[in-house]
Amino acid sequence: MKNFKILFSLLAVSSTLFFSLTSCSQKEVKPEVKPALALPTTVEDAVKSSFRTPENTKRDQYRHPVETLNFFGIKPEMTVVEISPGAGWYMEILAPLLSSRGQYIGAGFPRDTTVDFQKELNSKIDAWLAKYPEVGAKAKIVSFSPTTEIAPAESVDMVLTFRNIHNWMPKEKEAFKTFFKALKPGGILGVVEHRADPKAKFDPKAKNGYVSEKHVIKIAKSVGFKLEEKSEINANPKDTKNYPEGVWTLPPTLRLKDVDKEKYLAIGESDRMTLRFVKPVKKAKK
């Protein structure tokens, strides 16, 4: 009988300990709910915000996001379409900035694409938006091609494209028509693109990634845009534009990998045109 009481006591203690440990374990695996980040209200705050991937901020020295976006005249209450956001470098700045009072629209690769690198970039965009629901719930993602409607006619305040025009050639005129149609009268088209040597022979397919600034202005004007202003914010006089793998020889791609790597790192990212176009406001008939 005495042994039975001892055994019973040990079982009771073991049961208590088991349920105690189980309870602690359940508490430990409970997911941590992090408070939503404060949404930025200025370009400067958006560039400094914690919404950005730390690795991306290292490229600010080449891309000058504060100066570039202020040059284009972006405001938090605008509806803005970013064309081909890639892995989301500028999206991490634009989407939070526009979430409170405006609208961010990312016009990228088709959502049903079967191309591996396009699927990978779409996944990165989706993962970032899911990580920040305070932004993801408001942002809109649509598919883009030079002839695809990116938004209803005359519904957006600004269209931005960063280093993309070479990807659409020789259908760049169709793309600019699409931008023009989506913009409200008085709306802004902001362009940043790898700038070709003005003395180089024009390549209608831009195989080396560089595009003539004169050509971009000509195409934009041909569909109705007016060039408001140019900027040298993203200029790089070190860029000689004559590399074995075109613009992708330079960082961040460094297509030659370790071959002359230090040389190309010293040059930095490409020389870029920065252009602000406007869709003219129609004059009222007398």
N, C-alpha and C positions, 0 to 999 in steps of 0.2 A: 504493500500500500504506500509506504514511504517513497519507494522508487517511482511509483506511478505519479505521485504529487510532484516530484522533482521533474519528471518528464513533461508533465502538463505545464509547469512553470516555464520550462525552457521553450516549449512550443509557443506559449503566450508571448514571451519576450521576442522570439524570432518573428512572429506574426506582426507584432508592433513595429519592429525594426524594418521589416519588409515594406509595410505600407508607408512608413516614414520615408524610406529611401525612394520608393516609387513616386511619392508626392513631390519630393525634391527634384527628381529626374524630370517629371512633367513640367515643373516650373522652369527648369533650365532650358528646355527645348522650345519654350514658348517664344515665337518670333518677336523681335524688338520692333516696336512701332515708332518710327522716326518722325518728328514733326516736319511739316512741309516747309520748304525753303521760301524765304521772302522773295517775291518776284521783283526784278529790277525795274526801275522807272526811267533810267537814262542809259545811253549807250555805254558810258563809262562804267556804270554799275554792272551792266550785263557782261562786259568783258572781264570784270574782276570777280564775277559771281562764282559760287560753288557748283553751279550747274555744268560748268565746263570740265572736260576731262583734262587733268593736269598736264598730260603729255602734249595736248593741243596748244597750250599756252606758250610753249617753247617756239612756236612758229609765228607768234605775234610780231617778232622783230622783222619778219619778211612780209607779213600780210597787213600790218598796220590797221587792225579792225576798227579802232576808235576813229582814226582820221578818215578812213575810207567810208564808214557808215555815216559819219557826220557830213562828209562831202556830198554824199547822195541825198542827205536831208531826211533820213528816216525819223519817224515819230512813233511813240508807243501806241497811238490810237489808229495807226494805219493798218490796212489789209495789204500784206506783202507776199508775193510769190517768189520763192527762191528756186531757180531752175537747176536741176541736177545737183542736189545737195551732197552727193557722194556718201561719205561715211558720217557726215553731219558736222563738219568743222564749224561752218558759219551757223548752222541750225542751233547749235548749243548757245549761241549768242542771241540769235534772232527770235527763236520760239519763246524763251522766257520773257524777253523784252516786250513782245506783242501779246502775251497771254492775258494781261489784265484788261486792256481796253481795245486791243486790235485783234488781228487774225494772222497767224503764220500758215502759209500753204507751201508745202514742199513738193515740187513737181519733179519726180525722179523716175527710176526704172519701173517698168510694169510690175504690178504686184504678183502677177502670175508668170513672171519670167522663168525660163528654164536655163538661163545662162548662169554658170556657177558664181562668177565674181559679182554679178548683179544681185543674185540671191544673198550673197554674203553682205553686201552693202545695205540691202534692204533690211536684213536681220539686225544689223548694227543700229540702224535708225529706229526700228521697232523696239529694240532692247532699251535704248536710251529713253524713248518716250514712255515706256512702261516703268522705268526706274523713277521717273518724275511725273506722277499722275496729275499734279497740279498744272503741268504744262501739256502733257500728252492728251488730256481730256479736251483741250481747246485746239490744239494743232490739227491741221488737216493734211493728209498725204494723198497726192494724186499721181497718175502716170503722165509722163511727158514724151512726146516726139515732136519734131518740127511742125507737124500739121495737126497735133492733138490740142483740143481746147483745154486750157489750163484753169479757166474760170469763166463764168458768164461774161458776156460782152460788157465792157465799161463798168466793171465791178471792183477793180483793185486799184490801189493808190500807187503801188510800186512793184516793179519786176526787177529782180537782181540776178545776175549771172556771173559767176566767178570761175574763170579759166575753163570755159566750156565750148566756146564757139568753134574751135578746131575740130571738135567731135561731130559737129553737124554738117560740116562742109562736104559736098557742095550744096547743101539744102539750107544754108544759113538764112537766105532771104525768107523762106517759108517760116522759119522760127521767129524772125523779127516781125513778120505779119501777125503771127499768133500772139506775141507780146503786145503789139499795138492794139489788137482787137480787145484784149482783156483789160487794158488800162482805161481808167476814166480820162476824160479830157483834162489836161493839166497834170496827168500822172507821169511818174518818173521811171525811166529805164536806166539802171546802173550796170555798167559793164566793166569787168576787170578781165584782161586776157593777156596771154604771152604775146609780146610785141616783136614782130619780125623786123629784121634789118630793112630799112626803107629802100636800100639799094639792091636788095636780093630780088631774084626773079619770083614773080607771084606764082604760088602753088595753089590751084583751086581746091586741092584736098588737104592742104596744110599737114603734110605727112610728118614734118618734124615738130609739130605742135605750136609753131609760131604763126601768127596771123598779122597781116598788114593793118596798121592803124587806119591808114587812108581807106582801105577796103571796108573796114567795119563801119566807118563814118558814112561812106558812100551807100552801103546797103541799108543802114538805118534811115538815112534821108530818103532813099528810094521808096520806102513803105510809108513815109509820112512823118517820121520823127524829126525833131529839131535838136541839133547839138547845142546844149546850154553851156557846158564848160568841160575842159580837160584838167587833169591833175597829174602831177609827177610823184604822188604819194608812194606809189609802188614801183617806181623806176629803180633799175639796178645797172649802173654803167659798167659794172664788172662782167656782165653777161655778154660774151662775144657771139653767141647764137650759132656756133659752128661745131657742134659736137657729134661724135659717132652715133649716138642714140637720140639725137634731137634734144628737146627740152627735158626729156626724161633721164638724161645723163646727169642733170643737176639734182640736188636735194629737193624734195624729200625722197624721190624715187630711187636715185643713184643706181640706174640700171646696169652700170658696169661693175657694180659691187665694190670690190677693193681696188680695182684698177684706177689709179690716179684719184683715189677717194679724197685725200686731203686737199688736192687742187680744187676739186669741185665743191667741197665744203667751204673752202675759202671764198669761192665766187658767191655762194649762197643761192637762193631761189631766183627764178627768172626775172628778167626785166619785163614789166607789165604796164600796159596802157590802163588808164582809169578814166572812163568817160561817163558823163551824165547827159542823157537825152530826155526830152520832154515830148509828150503827145500834145500838140497844140490845141488850145480851146477854140472851138468854132465861133466865128464872129456872128453875132446876131444879125439877121437880115433887117434892113431898114424898111 
